[in-house]
Amino acid sequence: MFKYLIQKRLESFVKRYFKKHPSVKLIVVAGSVGKTSTKVAIATVLSERFKVRLRDDNHNTQISAPLAILGVEYPDNIRSISAWRKAFKEAKQRINLPTDVDVIVQELGSDRIGEVPHFGTYLYPDIAVITAVSSEHMEYFRTIDNIAKEELSAANYSEMAIINKDDIDGIYAKYLTNPNTNTYGTSASAEYHFISQDCTTKDGNIGMFFAPELSDPMPTTIDVIGEHSLRPAVAAAAVAIKLGINTSELVRGLAKVRSLPGRMNKLRGVIGSTIIDDTYNSSPLAAESSLRVLYQLTSPQRIAVIGDMNELGETSANEHETLGKLCDPGLLAWVITVGNETEKYLAPVAKAKGCQVKSFKDAISAGIFVKGIIEEGATILFKGSQSGIFLEEAVKINLHSTSDEAQLVRQSSDWIKRKDVHFSRY
């Protein structure tokens, strides 16, 4: 009951804020994967003209999202009445004082059915960006159809929607009721799209951006690798154009877009190797996309370190086996698995295809093994979930410099303590 009352109070503050400051634009980002990267990319590009508020972390739950929208810190002790009184006081000040932002960018998270639709009971976004519809939290959602209804609901309670055409199957258009909808992606069939002409680990993607508002394609460089890493930037460009940013601002903003820690982030590895750090989290769509990126990169040795994909419920066996089928012995020197699910389901399939496979229970053991097999100039993909996997610790072992540890995910003192307990079991 206490949590419910807090939530309702916060929601009322958000309503009052936007009523008091109608000029402030609200952009929301929903979807199965890629929300945070898309949110940050949007804020990066919009900052070329506007004052933008966003939280870099994942404060996207029913209680934390209203606080993030208002720019109020999440209390350290959520059971403390005095802490909430302080938060409420700050929220009221945000409402009553002149606004300090032009645009607020907020991601909307969902672990269970009904959470994204609930945001629509008190939020009236100017633009909703839907990043993907794919397997997530399957122990609760059960079917992709349920996920589609959940994530696409944000499009329907927003004034305008921008939908990822590449990662949302057209069959789910039946759940869209908002006629003011556009598409984005990295295929020419999307209204807003980017076509890459060259991609390297050094420079990222060089290519052309297309939009209905542009008379000619716009030459653009986006320093990320992989098509699925490009799509957040394309979404950002689409949102920016809708809000009136000009081409000069757009080019400058897109040039500043970078991969976030743990999300296809390029790092220097030992003996001249390149690490693709994709350790923040993992899902079937994200893991498949990451593996395809690895295949596209020119390298004398490619190694895929793949951790369990969590929260897949009854679909876990099938999803891990499907990923194993994508492991190509002609393109991979090694497939390294971490965790019980990948060892049980992915590894046998990859071996049957002819891949050289080694399985480990923990990330540290896997990281030590990888360091022993790396060849000069190798490219190593580390892809895994957080709970029970923590492949960032395998990355740490293979970094060129300890100074780059600051770019890894989950390195706070609290996370280190949790991981020390986890790894002490092995």
PyMOL commands that set and color helices and strands:
alter all, ss='L'
color gray80, all
select helices_A, chain A and resi 2-20+35-46+64-70+81-96+115-119+138-141+144-156+170-175+227-242+247-255+270-272+284-296+313-325+340-352+363-373+392-397+402-407+413-423
alter helices_A, ss='H'
color red, helices_A
select strands_A, chain A and resi 25-30+52-53+103-107+127-130+160-164+181-185+192-200+204-210+218-222+265-268+274-278+302-307+334-338+357-360+379-383
alter strands_A, ss='S'
color yellow, strands_A
deselect
rebuild
show_as cartoon
